[in-house]
Amino acid sequence: MMSKAVAVQSRGRLIGISVEFLHAARELAIRRAARDAHRTECDTDALECSICRMHAARIADAKAALRSDAFA
């Protein structure tokens, strides 16, 4: 299946979404999926596990990038 970007229209108005926003949203989704995949196998408390903490930090970074682009 081919993926193509299409313009989104809402009541006749074109809604613009920046490429940076799409990249940040994709990064956030990837980071969350990686965290969820790790948590299914991790028996350690999330606060004690260095990998869990790393995922949490990267998710926070991705959220910050998403917020900064949304208001830029």
All heavy atoms as TSV, in Angstrom:
chain	resi	resn	atom	element	x	y	z
A	1	MET	N	N	0.842	-1.177	0.000
A	1	MET	CA	C	0.000	0.000	0.000
A	1	MET	C	C	0.887	1.240	0.000
A	1	MET	O	O	1.825	1.332	0.769
A	1	MET	CB	C	-0.894	-0.005	1.230
A	1	MET	CG	C	-1.856	1.158	1.250
A	1	MET	SD	S	-3.122	0.930	2.499
A	1	MET	CE	C	-2.449	1.911	3.808
A	2	MET	N	N	0.580	2.194	-0.836
A	2	MET	CA	C	1.368	3.414	-0.905
A	2	MET	C	C	0.808	4.450	0.053
A	2	MET	O	O	-0.405	4.585	0.190
A	2	MET	CB	C	1.368	3.970	-2.323
A	2	MET	CG	C	2.063	3.054	-3.315
A	2	MET	SD	S	2.038	3.714	-4.969
A	2	MET	CE	C	2.894	5.242	-4.736
A	3	SER	N	N	1.694	5.184	0.703
A	3	SER	CA	C	1.279	6.259	1.594
A	3	SER	C	C	1.482	7.583	0.890
A	3	SER	O	O	2.558	7.844	0.361
A	3	SER	CB	C	2.103	6.235	2.877
A	3	SER	OG	O	1.880	5.038	3.557
A	4	LYS	N	N	0.449	8.391	0.874
A	4	LYS	CA	C	0.529	9.703	0.254
A	4	LYS	C	C	-0.075	10.733	1.189
A	4	LYS	O	O	-1.086	10.472	1.830
A	4	LYS	CB	C	-0.214	9.729	-1.079
A	4	LYS	CG	C	0.417	8.851	-2.134
A	4	LYS	CD	C	-0.314	8.995	-3.436
A	4	LYS	CE	C	0.336	8.107	-4.485
A	4	LYS	NZ	N	-0.325	8.212	-5.769
A	5	ALA	N	N	0.531	11.898	1.228
A	5	ALA	CA	C	-0.011	12.999	2.006
A	5	ALA	C	C	-1.073	13.700	1.175
A	5	ALA	O	O	-0.923	13.874	-0.023
A	5	ALA	CB	C	1.093	13.973	2.383
A	6	VAL	N	N	-2.157	14.071	1.820
A	6	VAL	CA	C	-3.226	14.783	1.124
A	6	VAL	C	C	-3.583	16.037	1.910
A	6	VAL	O	O	-3.402	16.103	3.121
A	6	VAL	CB	C	-4.497	13.913	0.953
A	6	VAL	CG1	C	-4.226	12.737	0.054
A	6	VAL	CG2	C	-5.026	13.454	2.282
A	7	ALA	N	N	-4.060	17.033	1.206
A	7	ALA	CA	C	-4.506	18.257	1.859
A	7	ALA	C	C	-5.789	17.965	2.626
A	7	ALA	O	O	-6.630	17.209	2.179
A	7	ALA	CB	C	-4.732	19.344	0.832
A	8	VAL	N	N	-5.919	18.584	3.771
A	8	VAL	CA	C	-7.100	18.398	4.605
A	8	VAL	C	C	-7.929	19.672	4.530
A	8	VAL	O	O	-7.412	20.762	4.704
A	8	VAL	CB	C	-6.702	18.121	6.069
A	8	VAL	CG1	C	-7.935	18.008	6.939
A	8	VAL	CG2	C	-5.852	16.879	6.153
A	9	GLN	N	N	-9.210	19.524	4.260
A	9	GLN	CA	C	-10.086	20.683	4.210
A	9	GLN	C	C	-11.166	20.545	5.261
A	9	GLN	O	O	-11.728	19.473	5.455
A	9	GLN	CB	C	-10.714	20.842	2.838
A	9	GLN	CG	C	-9.720	21.264	1.787
A	9	GLN	CD	C	-10.402	21.598	0.477
A	9	GLN	OE1	O	-11.540	21.234	0.258
A	9	GLN	NE2	N	-9.688	22.292	-0.378
A	10	SER	N	N	-11.428	21.639	5.933
A	10	SER	CA	C	-12.481	21.668	6.944
A	10	SER	C	C	-13.396	22.844	6.626
A	10	SER	O	O	-12.981	23.999	6.717
A	10	SER	CB	C	-11.861	21.831	8.327
A	10	SER	OG	O	-12.863	22.021	9.291
A	11	ARG	N	N	-14.595	22.549	6.188
A	11	ARG	CA	C	-15.580	23.582	5.849
A	11	ARG	C	C	-15.025	24.582	4.839
A	11	ARG	O	O	-15.162	25.781	4.982
A	11	ARG	CB	C	-16.060	24.289	7.099
A	11	ARG	CG	C	-16.765	23.342	8.044
A	11	ARG	CD	C	-17.279	24.036	9.234
A	11	ARG	NE	N	-17.839	23.022	10.126
A	11	ARG	CZ	C	-18.277	23.295	11.319
A	11	ARG	NH1	N	-18.246	24.515	11.788
A	11	ARG	NH2	N	-18.774	22.341	12.070
A	12	GLY	N	N	-14.326	24.039	3.847
A	12	GLY	CA	C	-13.837	24.889	2.776
A	12	GLY	C	C	-12.507	25.561	3.028
A	12	GLY	O	O	-11.959	26.202	2.154
A	13	ARG	N	N	-11.947	25.433	4.221
A	13	ARG	CA	C	-10.669	26.066	4.526
A	13	ARG	C	C	-9.571	25.021	4.536
A	13	ARG	O	O	-9.754	23.925	5.052
A	13	ARG	CB	C	-10.713	26.747	5.898
A	13	ARG	CG	C	-11.622	27.961	5.908
A	13	ARG	CD	C	-11.714	28.486	7.289
A	13	ARG	NE	N	-12.535	27.531	8.043
A	13	ARG	CZ	C	-12.910	27.681	9.291
A	13	ARG	NH1	N	-12.535	28.729	9.968
A	13	ARG	NH2	N	-13.658	26.783	9.894
A	14	LEU	N	N	-8.437	25.384	4.007
A	14	LEU	CA	C	-7.282	24.486	3.990
A	14	LEU	C	C	-6.573	24.572	5.331
A	14	LEU	O	O	-6.289	25.657	5.818
A	14	LEU	CB	C	-6.322	24.875	2.858
A	14	LEU	CG	C	-5.135	23.954	2.637
A	14	LEU	CD1	C	-5.635	22.582	2.171
A	14	LEU	CD2	C	-4.208	24.535	1.594
A	15	ILE	N	N	-6.308	23.427	5.923
A	15	ILE	CA	C	-5.601	23.370	7.205
A	15	ILE	C	C	-4.168	22.959	6.920
A	15	ILE	O	O	-3.927	21.892	6.359
A	15	ILE	CB	C	-6.263	22.354	8.168
A	15	ILE	CG1	C	-7.706	22.760	8.443
A	15	ILE	CG2	C	-5.473	22.243	9.454
A	15	ILE	CD1	C	-8.494	21.722	9.204
A	16	GLY	N	N	-3.232	23.791	7.301
A	16	GLY	CA	C	-1.829	23.485	7.053
A	16	GLY	C	C	-1.175	22.825	8.251
A	16	GLY	O	O	-1.335	23.276	9.376
A	17	ILE	N	N	-0.475	21.755	8.006
A	17	ILE	CA	C	0.284	21.063	9.047
A	17	ILE	C	C	1.733	21.046	8.587
A	17	ILE	O	O	2.028	20.584	7.487
A	17	ILE	CB	C	-0.228	19.620	9.260
A	17	ILE	CG1	C	-1.687	19.634	9.694
A	17	ILE	CG2	C	0.632	18.905	10.300
A	17	ILE	CD1	C	-2.307	18.260	9.802
A	18	SER	N	N	2.604	21.560	9.427
A	18	SER	CA	C	4.010	21.646	9.027
A	18	SER	C	C	4.661	20.268	9.017
A	18	SER	O	O	4.249	19.353	9.732
A	18	SER	CB	C	4.772	22.577	9.968
A	18	SER	OG	O	4.949	21.961	11.231
A	19	VAL	N	N	5.692	20.157	8.228
A	19	VAL	CA	C	6.462	18.920	8.146
A	19	VAL	C	C	7.108	18.631	9.499
A	19	VAL	O	O	7.164	17.481	9.937
A	19	VAL	CB	C	7.528	19.033	7.037
A	19	VAL	CG1	C	8.466	17.848	7.062
A	19	VAL	CG2	C	6.865	19.158	5.686
A	20	GLU	N	N	7.573	19.680	10.171
A	20	GLU	CA	C	8.202	19.505	11.487
A	20	GLU	C	C	7.218	18.900	12.488
A	20	GLU	O	O	7.586	18.050	13.287
A	20	GLU	CB	C	8.747	20.840	12.016
A	20	GLU	CG	C	9.912	21.383	11.237
A	20	GLU	CD	C	9.497	22.129	9.965
A	20	GLU	OE1	O	8.275	22.410	9.788
A	20	GLU	OE2	O	10.377	22.404	9.145
A	21	PHE	N	N	5.970	19.366	12.440
A	21	PHE	CA	C	4.957	18.830	13.346
A	21	PHE	C	C	4.724	17.354	13.069
A	21	PHE	O	O	4.644	16.542	13.998
A	21	PHE	CB	C	3.643	19.613	13.193
A	21	PHE	CG	C	2.563	19.151	14.129
A	21	PHE	CD1	C	2.474	19.668	15.406
A	21	PHE	CD2	C	1.640	18.179	13.745
A	21	PHE	CE1	C	1.489	19.241	16.282
A	21	PHE	CE2	C	0.652	17.748	14.606
A	21	PHE	CZ	C	0.577	18.284	15.883
A	22	LEU	N	N	4.630	16.994	11.792
A	22	LEU	CA	C	4.421	15.588	11.436
A	22	LEU	C	C	5.590	14.719	11.876
A	22	LEU	O	O	5.396	13.612	12.369
A	22	LEU	CB	C	4.187	15.451	9.932
A	22	LEU	CG	C	2.894	16.074	9.415
A	22	LEU	CD1	C	2.841	15.999	7.900
A	22	LEU	CD2	C	1.685	15.422	10.034
A	23	HIS	N	N	6.809	15.224	11.720
A	23	HIS	CA	C	7.987	14.475	12.166
A	23	HIS	C	C	7.981	14.302	13.686
A	23	HIS	O	O	8.289	13.215	14.194
A	23	HIS	CB	C	9.282	15.166	11.731
A	23	HIS	CG	C	9.593	14.985	10.290
A	23	HIS	ND1	N	9.979	13.783	9.739
A	23	HIS	CD2	C	9.566	15.863	9.259
A	23	HIS	CE1	C	10.175	13.921	8.455
A	23	HIS	NE2	N	9.920	15.179	8.120
A	24	ALA	N	N	7.631	15.364	14.409
A	24	ALA	CA	C	7.585	15.284	15.874
A	24	ALA	C	C	6.500	14.311	16.325
A	24	ALA	O	O	6.702	13.538	17.270
A	24	ALA	CB	C	7.361	16.670	16.470
A	25	ALA	N	N	5.351	14.331	15.664
A	25	ALA	CA	C	4.259	13.410	16.015
A	25	ALA	C	C	4.672	11.966	15.753
A	25	ALA	O	O	4.390	11.065	16.555
A	25	ALA	CB	C	2.999	13.757	15.226
A	26	ARG	N	N	5.352	11.750	14.635
A	26	ARG	CA	C	5.834	10.395	14.302
A	26	ARG	C	C	6.867	9.930	15.324
A	26	ARG	O	O	6.837	8.791	15.795
A	26	ARG	CB	C	6.445	10.397	12.905
A	26	ARG	CG	C	6.937	9.041	12.461
A	26	ARG	CD	C	7.433	9.127	11.012
A	26	ARG	NE	N	7.876	7.848	10.527
A	26	ARG	CZ	C	9.130	7.395	10.635
A	26	ARG	NH1	N	10.052	8.155	11.176
A	26	ARG	NH2	N	9.454	6.206	10.186
A	27	GLU	N	N	7.786	10.830	15.691
A	27	GLU	CA	C	8.810	10.508	16.684
A	27	GLU	C	C	8.161	10.127	18.015
A	27	GLU	O	O	8.561	9.155	18.661
A	27	GLU	CB	C	9.748	11.697	16.872
A	27	GLU	CG	C	10.840	11.471	17.881
A	27	GLU	CD	C	11.928	10.524	17.410
A	27	GLU	OE1	O	12.009	10.252	16.196
A	27	GLU	OE2	O	12.697	10.037	18.256
A	28	LEU	N	N	7.148	10.873	18.423
A	28	LEU	CA	C	6.456	10.576	19.676
A	28	LEU	C	C	5.790	9.202	19.615
A	28	LEU	O	O	5.893	8.406	20.557
A	28	LEU	CB	C	5.418	11.660	19.976
A	28	LEU	CG	C	4.603	11.477	21.254
A	28	LEU	CD1	C	5.506	11.379	22.483
A	28	LEU	CD2	C	3.613	12.613	21.395
A	29	ALA	N	N	5.148	8.896	18.507
A	29	ALA	CA	C	4.489	7.589	18.358
A	29	ALA	C	C	5.506	6.455	18.405
A	29	ALA	O	O	5.267	5.421	19.046
A	29	ALA	CB	C	3.701	7.548	17.043
A	30	ILE	N	N	6.643	6.640	17.751
A	30	ILE	CA	C	7.694	5.615	17.754
A	30	ILE	C	C	8.235	5.417	19.160
A	30	ILE	O	O	8.420	4.280	19.611
A	30	ILE	CB	C	8.825	5.991	16.779
A	30	ILE	CG1	C	8.329	5.878	15.336
A	30	ILE	CG2	C	10.065	5.137	17.009
A	30	ILE	CD1	C	9.271	6.482	14.314
A	31	ARG	N	N	8.491	6.515	19.863
A	31	ARG	CA	C	9.029	6.416	21.234
A	31	ARG	C	C	8.049	5.722	22.163
A	31	ARG	O	O	8.439	4.907	22.997
A	31	ARG	CB	C	9.373	7.809	21.776
A	31	ARG	CG	C	10.481	8.503	21.047
A	31	ARG	CD	C	11.772	7.743	21.175
A	31	ARG	NE	N	12.851	8.463	20.520
A	31	ARG	CZ	C	14.097	8.055	20.536
A	31	ARG	NH1	N	14.427	6.942	21.146
A	31	ARG	NH2	N	15.019	8.753	19.930
A	32	ARG	N	N	6.772	6.040	22.030
A	32	ARG	CA	C	5.765	5.388	22.876
A	32	ARG	C	C	5.657	3.901	22.570
A	32	ARG	O	O	5.519	3.086	23.482
A	32	ARG	CB	C	4.408	6.062	22.698
A	32	ARG	CG	C	4.320	7.391	23.406
A	32	ARG	CD	C	2.982	8.028	23.207
A	32	ARG	NE	N	2.820	9.185	24.076
A	32	ARG	CZ	C	1.897	10.101	23.903
A	32	ARG	NH1	N	1.035	9.993	22.903
A	32	ARG	NH2	N	1.813	11.119	24.731
A	33	ALA	N	N	5.734	3.546	21.299
A	33	ALA	CA	C	5.682	2.135	20.922
A	33	ALA	C	C	6.887	1.391	21.461
A	33	ALA	O	O	6.763	0.251	21.948
A	33	ALA	CB	C	5.599	1.996	19.403
A	34	ALA	N	N	8.058	2.008	21.401
A	34	ALA	CA	C	9.269	1.381	21.937
A	34	ALA	C	C	9.148	1.187	23.442
A	34	ALA	O	O	9.505	0.132	23.972
A	34	ALA	CB	C	10.495	2.230	21.602
A	35	ARG	N	N	8.622	2.194	24.125
A	35	ARG	CA	C	8.432	2.074	25.574
A	35	ARG	C	C	7.459	0.951	25.892
A	35	ARG	O	O	7.722	0.116	26.761
A	35	ARG	CB	C	7.890	3.389	26.138
A	35	ARG	CG	C	7.584	3.304	27.634
A	35	ARG	CD	C	6.457	4.181	28.111
A	35	ARG	NE	N	5.272	4.099	27.301
A	35	ARG	CZ	C	4.381	5.085	27.211
A	35	ARG	NH1	N	4.565	6.212	27.854
A	35	ARG	NH2	N	3.302	4.940	26.465
A	36	ASP	N	N	6.343	0.905	25.178
A	36	ASP	CA	C	5.335	-0.130	25.432
A	36	ASP	C	C	5.887	-1.528	25.162
A	36	ASP	O	O	5.623	-2.466	25.916
A	36	ASP	CB	C	4.091	0.126	24.598
A	36	ASP	CG	C	3.360	1.397	25.005
A	36	ASP	OD1	O	3.648	1.932	26.099
A	36	ASP	OD2	O	2.505	1.853	24.223
A	37	ALA	N	N	6.665	-1.658	24.091
A	37	ALA	CA	C	7.271	-2.957	23.773
A	37	ALA	C	C	8.228	-3.385	24.882
A	37	ALA	O	O	8.243	-4.555	25.284
A	37	ALA	CB	C	7.990	-2.886	22.437
A	38	HIS	N	N	9.013	-2.446	25.380
A	38	HIS	CA	C	9.951	-2.770	26.457
A	38	HIS	C	C	9.199	-3.149	27.734
A	38	HIS	O	O	9.574	-4.109	28.412
A	38	HIS	CB	C	10.888	-1.586	26.722
A	38	HIS	CG	C	11.713	-1.769	27.955
A	38	HIS	ND1	N	12.773	-2.650	28.012
A	38	HIS	CD2	C	11.613	-1.221	29.192
A	38	HIS	CE1	C	13.296	-2.614	29.226
A	38	HIS	NE2	N	12.606	-1.762	29.958
A	39	ARG	N	N	8.142	-2.412	28.055
A	39	ARG	CA	C	7.410	-2.659	29.302
A	39	ARG	C	C	6.744	-4.030	29.324
A	39	ARG	O	O	6.532	-4.594	30.397
A	39	ARG	CB	C	6.348	-1.572	29.533
A	39	ARG	CG	C	6.895	-0.223	29.934
A	39	ARG	CD	C	7.765	-0.209	31.161
A	39	ARG	NE	N	7.097	-0.714	32.338
A	39	ARG	CZ	C	7.735	-1.232	33.394
A	39	ARG	NH1	N	9.050	-1.314	33.418
A	39	ARG	NH2	N	7.068	-1.672	34.430
A	40	THR	N	N	6.421	-4.588	28.157
A	40	THR	CA	C	5.792	-5.906	28.149
A	40	THR	C	C	6.747	-6.982	28.645
A	40	THR	O	O	6.304	-8.016	29.125
A	40	THR	CB	C	5.286	-6.287	26.740
A	40	THR	OG1	O	6.375	-6.315	25.834
A	40	THR	CG2	C	4.220	-5.326	26.257
A	41	GLU	N	N	8.054	-6.729	28.518
A	41	GLU	CA	C	9.050	-7.720	28.923
A	41	GLU	C	C	9.825	-7.333	30.179
A	41	GLU	O	O	10.561	-8.142	30.720
A	41	GLU	CB	C	10.033	-7.951	27.784
A	41	GLU	CG	C	9.379	-8.511	26.539
A	41	GLU	CD	C	10.349	-8.682	25.400
A	41	GLU	OE1	O	11.558	-8.476	25.595
A	41	GLU	OE2	O	9.889	-9.032	24.295
A	42	CYS	N	N	9.669	-6.093	30.629
A	42	CYS	CA	C	10.457	-5.595	31.759
A	42	CYS	C	C	9.766	-5.931	33.079
A	42	CYS	O	O	8.604	-5.580	33.289
A	42	CYS	CB	C	10.635	-4.081	31.636
A	42	CYS	SG	S	11.649	-3.372	32.946
A	43	ASP	N	N	10.492	-6.616	33.953
A	43	ASP	CA	C	9.945	-6.975	35.258
A	43	ASP	C	C	10.319	-5.970	36.339
A	43	ASP	O	O	9.827	-6.062	37.462
A	43	ASP	CB	C	10.460	-8.361	35.674
A	43	ASP	CG	C	9.956	-9.449	34.740
A	43	ASP	OD1	O	8.836	-9.297	34.205
A	43	ASP	OD2	O	10.687	-10.439	34.532
A	44	THR	N	N	11.171	-5.029	36.005
A	44	THR	CA	C	11.666	-4.047	36.969
A	44	THR	C	C	10.698	-2.873	37.055
A	44	THR	O	O	10.027	-2.533	36.081
A	44	THR	CB	C	13.050	-3.525	36.523
A	44	THR	OG1	O	13.889	-4.640	36.272
A	44	THR	CG2	C	13.691	-2.649	37.566
A	45	ASP	N	N	10.641	-2.233	38.208
A	45	ASP	CA	C	9.848	-1.025	38.365
A	45	ASP	C	C	10.348	0.025	37.386
A	45	ASP	O	O	11.549	0.179	37.182
A	45	ASP	CB	C	9.967	-0.516	39.802
A	45	ASP	CG	C	9.116	0.706	40.028
A	45	ASP	OD1	O	7.891	0.562	40.164
A	45	ASP	OD2	O	9.688	1.815	40.059
A	46	ALA	N	N	9.432	0.759	36.759
A	46	ALA	CA	C	9.798	1.731	35.728
A	46	ALA	C	C	10.767	2.792	36.239
A	46	ALA	O	O	11.614	3.277	35.495
A	46	ALA	CB	C	8.546	2.394	35.168
A	47	LEU	N	N	10.668	3.158	37.511
A	47	LEU	CA	C	11.568	4.176	38.055
A	47	LEU	C	C	12.964	3.622	38.319
A	47	LEU	O	O	13.933	4.379	38.381
A	47	LEU	CB	C	10.991	4.761	39.340
A	47	LEU	CG	C	9.691	5.545	39.172
A	47	LEU	CD1	C	9.154	5.973	40.526
A	47	LEU	CD2	C	9.894	6.733	38.254
A	48	GLU	N	N	13.089	2.321	38.460
A	48	GLU	CA	C	14.389	1.709	38.740
A	48	GLU	C	C	15.090	1.211	37.482
A	48	GLU	O	O	16.299	0.987	37.490
A	48	GLU	CB	C	14.206	0.546	39.711
A	48	GLU	CG	C	13.712	0.980	41.074
A	48	GLU	CD	C	13.435	-0.199	41.986
A	48	GLU	OE1	O	13.716	-1.358	41.599
A	48	GLU	OE2	O	12.918	0.037	43.086
A	49	CYS	N	N	14.356	1.067	36.396
A	49	CYS	CA	C	14.913	0.533	35.158
A	49	CYS	C	C	15.517	1.662	34.320
A	49	CYS	O	O	14.838	2.630	33.968
A	49	CYS	CB	C	13.821	-0.177	34.369
A	49	CYS	SG	S	14.371	-0.783	32.755
A	50	SER	N	N	16.775	1.541	33.968
A	50	SER	CA	C	17.443	2.593	33.190
A	50	SER	C	C	16.866	2.706	31.784
A	50	SER	O	O	16.789	3.803	31.218
A	50	SER	CB	C	18.949	2.338	33.127
A	50	SER	OG	O	19.214	1.115	32.460
A	51	ILE	N	N	16.448	1.595	31.215
A	51	ILE	CA	C	15.855	1.640	29.867
A	51	ILE	C	C	14.501	2.339	29.912
A	51	ILE	O	O	14.186	3.165	29.045
A	51	ILE	CB	C	15.745	0.224	29.273
A	51	ILE	CG1	C	17.144	-0.371	29.097
A	51	ILE	CG2	C	14.992	0.243	27.953
A	51	ILE	CD1	C	17.159	-1.828	28.684
A	52	CYS	N	N	13.703	2.044	30.929
A	52	CYS	CA	C	12.406	2.713	31.081
A	52	CYS	C	C	12.596	4.216	31.264
A	52	CYS	O	O	11.866	5.022	30.674
A	52	CYS	CB	C	11.637	2.153	32.280
A	52	CYS	SG	S	11.019	0.479	32.054
A	53	ARG	N	N	13.575	4.602	32.075
A	53	ARG	CA	C	13.854	6.025	32.282
A	53	ARG	C	C	14.313	6.685	30.988
A	53	ARG	O	O	13.943	7.819	30.687
A	53	ARG	CB	C	14.886	6.213	33.391
A	53	ARG	CG	C	14.343	5.921	34.778
A	53	ARG	CD	C	15.261	6.428	35.881
A	53	ARG	NE	N	16.653	6.095	35.690
A	53	ARG	CZ	C	17.269	5.007	36.163
A	53	ARG	NH1	N	16.578	4.133	36.874
A	53	ARG	NH2	N	18.552	4.797	35.951
A	54	MET	N	N	15.118	5.972	30.190
A	54	MET	CA	C	15.575	6.504	28.910
A	54	MET	C	C	14.384	6.719	27.982
A	54	MET	O	O	14.266	7.764	27.343
A	54	MET	CB	C	16.589	5.553	28.274
A	54	MET	CG	C	17.196	6.049	26.971
A	54	MET	SD	S	16.341	5.570	25.449
A	54	MET	CE	C	16.213	3.819	25.573
A	55	HIS	N	N	13.474	5.742	27.926
A	55	HIS	CA	C	12.281	5.898	27.093
A	55	HIS	C	C	11.455	7.097	27.565
A	55	HIS	O	O	10.969	7.891	26.744
A	55	HIS	CB	C	11.419	4.638	27.113
A	55	HIS	CG	C	11.946	3.530	26.269
A	55	HIS	ND1	N	12.189	3.661	24.923
A	55	HIS	CD2	C	12.275	2.251	26.576
A	55	HIS	CE1	C	12.646	2.524	24.433
A	55	HIS	NE2	N	12.717	1.646	25.420
A	56	ALA	N	N	11.282	7.249	28.865
A	56	ALA	CA	C	10.508	8.368	29.409
A	56	ALA	C	C	11.139	9.706	29.027
A	56	ALA	O	O	10.428	10.650	28.651
A	56	ALA	CB	C	10.392	8.241	30.925
A	57	ALA	N	N	12.453	9.789	29.089
A	57	ALA	CA	C	13.148	11.023	28.720
A	57	ALA	C	C	12.964	11.331	27.236
A	57	ALA	O	O	12.717	12.487	26.855
A	57	ALA	CB	C	14.628	10.915	29.059
A	58	ARG	N	N	13.066	10.314	26.396
A	58	ARG	CA	C	12.911	10.527	24.951
A	58	ARG	C	C	11.471	10.903	24.603
A	58	ARG	O	O	11.231	11.713	23.710
A	58	ARG	CB	C	13.314	9.275	24.172
A	58	ARG	CG	C	14.761	8.896	24.340
A	58	ARG	CD	C	15.690	10.015	23.864
A	58	ARG	NE	N	17.065	9.701	24.118
A	58	ARG	CZ	C	17.784	10.161	25.141
A	58	ARG	NH1	N	17.249	10.971	26.007
A	58	ARG	NH2	N	19.046	9.828	25.293
A	59	ILE	N	N	10.498	10.334	25.315
A	59	ILE	CA	C	9.100	10.696	25.099
A	59	ILE	C	C	8.879	12.156	25.512
A	59	ILE	O	O	8.203	12.910	24.802
A	59	ILE	CB	C	8.155	9.744	25.862
A	59	ILE	CG1	C	8.158	8.371	25.178
A	59	ILE	CG2	C	6.738	10.315	25.957
A	59	ILE	CD1	C	7.464	7.292	25.968
A	60	ALA	N	N	9.466	12.556	26.627
A	60	ALA	CA	C	9.355	13.951	27.061
A	60	ALA	C	C	9.967	14.892	26.024
A	60	ALA	O	O	9.402	15.955	25.729
A	60	ALA	CB	C	10.027	14.127	28.417
A	61	ASP	N	N	11.112	14.511	25.463
A	61	ASP	CA	C	11.746	15.330	24.415
A	61	ASP	C	C	10.843	15.440	23.189
A	61	ASP	O	O	10.692	16.520	22.607
A	61	ASP	CB	C	13.091	14.730	23.995
A	61	ASP	CG	C	14.142	14.784	25.080
A	61	ASP	OD1	O	13.960	15.545	26.059
A	61	ASP	OD2	O	15.153	14.053	24.946
A	62	ALA	N	N	10.244	14.327	22.784
A	62	ALA	CA	C	9.365	14.326	21.614
A	62	ALA	C	C	8.121	15.172	21.861
A	62	ALA	O	O	7.671	15.900	20.976
A	62	ALA	CB	C	8.980	12.895	21.236
A	63	LYS	N	N	7.572	15.103	23.072
A	63	LYS	CA	C	6.411	15.926	23.407
A	63	LYS	C	C	6.771	17.407	23.374
A	63	LYS	O	O	6.000	18.233	22.888
A	63	LYS	CB	C	5.875	15.572	24.796
A	63	LYS	CG	C	5.092	14.300	24.860
A	63	LYS	CD	C	4.591	14.096	26.285
A	63	LYS	CE	C	3.760	12.860	26.431
A	63	LYS	NZ	N	3.281	12.697	27.819
A	64	ALA	N	N	7.945	17.752	23.893
A	64	ALA	CA	C	8.386	19.139	23.883
A	64	ALA	C	C	8.548	19.643	22.458
A	64	ALA	O	O	8.158	20.774	22.140
A	64	ALA	CB	C	9.686	19.287	24.664
A	65	ALA	N	N	9.104	18.825	21.591
A	65	ALA	CA	C	9.268	19.209	20.178
A	65	ALA	C	C	7.919	19.397	19.512
A	65	ALA	O	O	7.719	20.334	18.731
A	65	ALA	CB	C	10.081	18.162	19.436
A	66	LEU	N	N	6.976	18.555	19.859
A	66	LEU	CA	C	5.629	18.657	19.292
A	66	LEU	C	C	4.959	19.943	19.759
A	66	LEU	O	O	4.369	20.670	18.958
A	66	LEU	CB	C	4.824	17.432	19.725
A	66	LEU	CG	C	3.549	17.116	18.983
A	66	LEU	CD1	C	3.790	16.936	17.508
A	66	LEU	CD2	C	2.925	15.869	19.571
A	67	ARG	N	N	5.075	20.241	21.032
A	67	ARG	CA	C	4.469	21.467	21.569
A	67	ARG	C	C	5.125	22.711	20.997
A	67	ARG	O	O	4.443	23.677	20.663
A	67	ARG	CB	C	4.564	21.485	23.091
A	67	ARG	CG	C	3.528	20.649	23.781
A	67	ARG	CD	C	3.494	20.933	25.263
A	67	ARG	NE	N	4.759	20.687	25.909
A	67	ARG	CZ	C	5.140	19.525	26.437
A	67	ARG	NH1	N	4.327	18.498	26.379
A	67	ARG	NH2	N	6.313	19.408	27.015
A	68	SER	N	N	6.443	22.715	20.874
A	68	SER	CA	C	7.136	23.910	20.391
A	68	SER	C	C	6.777	24.191	18.944
A	68	SER	O	O	6.657	25.340	18.543
A	68	SER	CB	C	8.650	23.769	20.555
A	68	SER	OG	O	9.151	22.791	19.664
A	69	ASP	N	N	6.568	23.158	18.135
A	69	ASP	CA	C	6.192	23.373	16.744
A	69	ASP	C	C	4.729	23.773	16.628
A	69	ASP	O	O	4.357	24.546	15.754
A	69	ASP	CB	C	6.452	22.123	15.889
A	69	ASP	CG	C	6.200	22.402	14.430
A	69	ASP	OD1	O	6.937	23.241	13.868
A	69	ASP	OD2	O	5.271	21.822	13.859
A	70	ALA	N	N	3.887	23.293	17.518
A	70	ALA	CA	C	2.462	23.601	17.448
A	70	ALA	C	C	2.202	25.072	17.710
A	70	ALA	O	O	1.247	25.647	17.192
A	70	ALA	CB	C	1.697	22.738	18.455
A	71	PHE	N	N	3.039	25.714	18.497
A	71	PHE	CA	C	2.824	27.108	18.848
A	71	PHE	C	C	3.788	28.046	18.152
A	71	PHE	O	O	3.831	29.221	18.440
A	71	PHE	CB	C	2.922	27.292	20.363
A	71	PHE	CG	C	1.866	26.510	21.092
A	71	PHE	CD1	C	2.200	25.406	21.864
A	71	PHE	CD2	C	0.532	26.860	20.992
A	71	PHE	CE1	C	1.226	24.691	22.521
A	71	PHE	CE2	C	-0.450	26.144	21.638
A	71	PHE	CZ	C	-0.108	25.064	22.415
A	72	ALA	N	N	4.597	27.513	17.230
A	72	ALA	CA	C	5.573	28.367	16.525
A	72	ALA	C	C	4.921	29.121	15.391
A	72	ALA	O	O	3.904	28.868	14.912
A	72	ALA	CB	C	6.700	27.508	15.994
